[in-house]
Amino acid sequence: MTSLYQLSTELRESLDNAFDPETGEALPVFEELRALWGSKARDVVSYMLNTESDAMQCKLAIARIKAMQEAHERKAQRLRDYIRENMAASGVFELKATDGTFCAKLALGRDESVELDEGVEWPLELCNEPKPPLPSKTKIKQAIERGEAIKGARIVRKDRLTIK
């Protein structure tokens, strides 16, 4: 099978002998070569369009799968919140599967984190070193624990549900 590159080279090299010197008409050999080149070029373009179409279908499939993944993650989070809320409401702090495949434990108020409001300017002593300075949650938490009022920050306690 001849490639388009090979046909292009042959076509270029045959230009010197492509036309009848007396009539100026293209010789049949040259016309056949041009027709073969045209056919091969159309095949390449068709294949390229199919490949682009395949790539687009892959992109759409990835988007659908990503949407499904995110939907499953949201559903799992809602179920996690649901079991955590119901365990807390009923006073049950440990739940084990009868076959031992999992154990869910609820530790009330165990996890704490610092939440920062958007758009608040932080003093440099509450920021990390990189430039531009970013607020340090560690330094802000220490300041709040010392009793300082820090505008735009608070310590939030959350329940932790562990499933193993």
Number of C-alpha atoms within 10 A of each C-alpha: 4 9 12 17 12 12 18 16 11 15 18 11 11 14 11 8 12 19 17 11 10 6 8 9 11 14 14 12 13 17 15 11 17 16 12 16 21 15 13 17 17 12 13 14 12 12 12 12 12 12 12 12 12 12 12 12 12 12 12 12 12 12 12 12 12 12 12 12 12 12 12 12 12 12 12 12 12 12 12 15 15 12 15 22 15 11 18 15 9 8 10 12 14 14 13 13 9 8 6 8 9 13 14 17 18 21 15 14 11 11 11 13 13 16 14 16 11 7 7 11 11 16 10 12 12 19 18 15 12 7 7 8 14 15 19 18 19 14 14 24 21 13 14 16 11 9 9 11 12 13 11 13 16 17 15 11 13 13 16 18 21 14 14 10
